[in-house]
Amino acid sequence: MRRTRSLPVTIGLLCALTLSGCASANSGEPGGAAEDQRPVVLTSFSVLADMTRAVGGDLVDTRSITPPGAEVHEYSPTPGDLRDASAADVIFFNGLGLEAWYEQFLSHSSVEVLMLSESVETLPVTRLPEDSPGASADPAESESPAEAGAAAEAEEVDAAEDLPVNPHAWMSPAQAMVYVDNIEAALTELSPENAEQFAENADTYREEIQAIWDQAEERLAPLQEAGEIHLVTCEGAFSYLAEDLDLGEHYLWPLNAEDEGSPQQVEAQIRYVQEHQVPTIFCESTVNDGAQQQVAETTGATLSEPLHVDSITEAGGPAPSYLELLEHDLDLIIEGAQR
């Protein structure tokens, strides 16, 4: 029976649990020599795959279920994805409710599953659509921004225990370090003979993430001396990044869902942008930006080019790796604050 474990794990049981997967991954043609003895790691989406490759390098055969550019929340796995799962030695998922298709996908698999968000300091989704300040359809009936904001804050405190966890922890440089730790630990137990190389790769990767974080803070410092910077997006996928960099945050919808861009959400976003005089607003590459365009047209704010969250891009795109994704998004956010 398939099991989902917390890290650290005992990878020594993996092949006992997944004999067909190990044979498929490591065997060549019948009667022939083994073509590739590397362990196969299957990840739920391309960001996790890129992080795993950074730690595992060529010593691990790393694959992603969702391709670059795909939206991970409501992805529909294909028969090919199921074949990849049967050939894997271990599967890395984000967890925290990100992959809505997780249970159905794994119901046919006995492969070991690891949640890379294990030990992350999670944040709740702090605002649901009905909690949005100024959500009345008639502006004349709405409370003042201050009154509405205070009421919404009180509602958030009361409902905190019932709110879902924000799953986008990898967007935080601080929490990304936890992902790297978990990847290093899992790969080391999967292939202990390569532990030294994994440790070296992980150390280098953490240093690169830290350097991006340090540079962003340095660039933001003079801007923040003049006042708070507000990050206004379509999905609430940047709460962890906003916390790392001490940014104000507002979004149209908390998590990708069927009710994206409702009139109430748009009105609340307009009020926030106007109240805080936000010069630049954003949307993510994998969602429809129509509602955010309405906000831009009404407020006069500039709608920036898309941010990347749930996926890296193809090699020729602006974010072909996780590090470049962070750099790309931070460049847009900081440049937008300077308008």
LINZI-V761255 format. One record per backbone hydrogen bond with DSSP energy under -1.0 kcal/mol. CO is the residue of the C=O (numbers start at 0). NH is the residue of the N-H. If there is no record, write none. Layout:
CO|NH + CO|NH
This chain:
2|112 + 9|12 + 10|13 + 12|16 + 13|17 + 17|21 + 18|22 + 19|23 + 20|24 + 21|25 + 22|26 + 28|31 + 38|60 + 39|88 + 39|89 + 40|62 + 41|91 + 42|64 + 43|65 + 44|48 + 45|49 + 46|50 + 47|51 + 48|52 + 49|53 + 50|54 + 51|55 + 52|56 + 55|58 + 56|59 + 59|61 + 60|40 + 62|42 + 66|69 + 72|99 + 77|81 + 78|82 + 79|83 + 80|84 + 81|85 + 82|86 + 89|41 + 90|113 + 91|43 + 92|115 + 94|97 + 97|99 + 98|101 + 100|104 + 101|105 + 105|108 + 111|90 + 112|4 + 113|92 + 114|117 + 116|119 + 119|121 + 122|165 + 127|130 + 128|131 + 137|140 + 138|141 + 143|147 + 144|148 + 145|149 + 146|150 + 147|151 + 148|152 + 149|153 + 150|154 + 151|155 + 152|156 + 153|157 + 154|158 + 158|161 + 163|124 + 166|168 + 167|170 + 168|171 + 171|175 + 172|176 + 174|178 + 175|179 + 176|180 + 177|181 + 178|182 + 179|183 + 180|184 + 181|185 + 182|186 + 183|187 + 184|188 + 185|189 + 186|190 + 190|193 + 191|194 + 193|197 + 194|198 + 195|199 + 196|200 + 197|201 + 198|202 + 199|203 + 200|204 + 201|205 + 202|206 + 203|207 + 204|208 + 205|209 + 206|210 + 207|211 + 208|212 + 209|213 + 210|214 + 211|215 + 212|216 + 213|217 + 214|218 + 215|219 + 216|220 + 219|223 + 220|224 + 228|247 + 230|249 + 231|281 + 232|251 + 233|252 + 234|236 + 237|241 + 238|242 + 239|243 + 240|244 + 241|246 + 247|230 + 249|232 + 252|235 + 256|259 + 261|265 + 262|266 + 263|267 + 264|268 + 265|269 + 266|270 + 267|271 + 268|272 + 269|273 + 270|274 + 271|275 + 272|277 + 278|301 + 280|303 + 282|306 + 283|286 + 288|292 + 289|293 + 290|294 + 291|295 + 292|296 + 293|297 + 294|298 + 295|299 + 301|280 + 306|284 + 311|68 + 313|316 + 318|312 + 320|324 + 321|325 + 322|326 + 323|327 + 324|328 + 325|329 + 326|330 + 327|331 + 328|332 + 329|333 + 330|334 + 331|335 + 332|336 + 335|338
